[in-house]
């Protein structure tokens, strides 16, 4: 099975809608989730099909940090991009094992370029 899907996880439905639409228009296959626990269940079953996970940091019922740790337990090689609308301090960033990081809001062109580095 080819790894070609991008998991997008954010509890803000607007962000999910916008990012999914833009990435799909750029030929990227996106699987969106607004609930990190649902995303985790899907990842456990389908992790072989994912090439990249884009996750928010502040989510409920589990945080992005916790979510990413659980992802890495399932598949240590998965690429992860973290996004947040909040300032993170150095310790929080160290705690998150991430390949890339960006702040929201992000320019759409920048989002596409970042994702294409991993999916291209």
Phi, psi and omega per residue, in radians:
X1 nan 2.388 -3.089
X2 -1.481 2.354 3.058
X3 -1.421 1.837 -3.113
X4 -2.451 0.083 -3.108
X5 -1.722 2.586 3.054
X6 -1.986 2.129 3.069
X7 -1.521 2.273 -3.139
X8 -2.079 2.098 -3.065
X9 -2.227 2.051 3.109
X10 -2.762 2.387 -3.124
X11 -1.405 -0.005 3.065
X12 -1.668 1.942 -3.065
X13 -1.052 -0.590 3.139
X14 -1.100 -0.769 -3.140
X15 -1.103 -0.831 3.131
X16 -0.991 -0.811 -3.121
X17 -1.080 -0.865 -3.106
X18 -1.122 -0.902 -3.097
X19 -1.096 -0.739 3.133
X20 -1.053 -0.802 -3.103
X21 -1.084 -0.848 -3.100
X22 -1.102 -0.810 -3.109
X23 -1.174 -0.697 3.109
X24 -1.089 -0.729 3.108
X25 -1.090 -0.406 3.119
X26 -1.688 0.321 3.026
X27 1.368 0.334 -3.121
X28 -1.832 2.267 -3.113
X29 -1.452 1.960 -3.037
X30 -1.906 2.373 3.016
X31 -1.993 1.797 -3.060
X32 -1.547 2.546 3.066
X33 -2.436 2.437 3.029
X34 -1.803 -0.117 3.139
X35 -2.144 2.008 -3.100
X36 -1.058 -0.502 3.132
X37 -1.237 -0.671 3.053
X38 -1.092 -0.767 -3.138
X39 -1.043 -0.730 -3.136
X40 -1.109 -0.748 3.104
X41 -1.048 -0.777 3.136
X42 -1.131 -0.719 -3.123
X43 -1.117 -0.662 3.120
X44 -1.018 -0.699 -3.088
X45 -1.435 -0.733 -2.945
X46 -1.985 0.325 -3.022
X47 -1.006 -0.449 3.121
X48 -1.144 -0.309 -3.094
X49 -1.693 -0.107 -3.110
X50 -1.677 2.351 3.071
X51 -1.780 -0.395 -3.008
X52 -2.716 2.527 3.016
X53 -2.157 2.249 3.052
X54 -1.941 2.115 -3.040
X55 -2.312 2.483 2.985
X56 -1.300 2.819 3.123
X57 -1.573 -0.849 -3.079
X58 -1.627 1.817 3.126
X59 -2.466 2.871 3.018
X60 -2.197 2.686 0.003
X61 -1.379 -0.236 3.046
X62 -2.100 2.616 -3.114
X63 -1.324 2.853 3.081
X64 -1.048 -0.638 -3.139
X65 -1.078 -0.846 3.126
X66 -1.109 -0.757 3.138
X67 -1.010 -0.833 -3.102
X68 -1.160 -0.685 3.085
X69 -1.026 -0.744 -3.127
X70 -1.198 -0.652 3.070
X71 -1.033 -0.834 -3.103
X72 -1.130 -0.512 3.064
X73 -1.146 -0.627 -3.129
X74 -1.354 -0.790 -3.082
X75 -2.530 1.732 -3.026
X76 -1.198 -0.296 -3.082
X77 -1.612 -0.096 -3.076
X78 -1.095 2.391 3.095
X79 -1.431 2.391 -3.093
X80 -2.274 2.285 3.000
X81 -1.978 2.273 -3.131
X82 -1.877 2.437 3.082
X83 -2.281 2.613 3.082
X84 -2.694 2.671 3.053
X85 -1.660 -0.037 -3.063
X86 -1.964 2.786 3.071
X87 -1.288 2.381 3.031
X88 -1.979 2.448 3.070
X89 -1.549 2.959 -3.064
X90 -0.959 -0.686 -3.121
X91 -1.128 -0.720 3.129
X92 -1.120 -0.716 3.139
X93 -1.124 -0.677 3.121
X94 -1.115 -0.604 -3.105
X95 -1.197 -0.469 -3.110
X96 -1.645 2.092 3.106
X97 -1.499 1.656 -3.008
X98 -2.248 2.659 3.117
X99 -1.562 -0.437 -3.071
X100 -2.757 2.764 -3.082
X101 -2.538 2.409 2.973
X102 -2.529 2.714 3.099
X103 -1.612 2.506 2.989
X104 -1.630 2.540 -0.056
X105 -1.271 2.654 3.092
X106 -2.094 2.538 3.055
X107 -1.189 2.375 -3.058
X108 -0.962 -0.745 3.125
X109 -1.039 -0.700 3.140
X110 -1.147 -0.733 3.112
X111 -1.008 -0.865 -3.114
X112 -1.061 -0.779 -3.137
X113 -1.078 -0.767 3.136
X114 -1.064 -0.849 -3.093
X115 -1.119 -0.702 -3.110
X116 -1.134 -0.420 3.070
X117 -1.041 -0.596 -3.070
X118 -1.670 -0.531 -3.035
X119 -1.665 -0.545 -3.061
X120 -0.885 nan nan
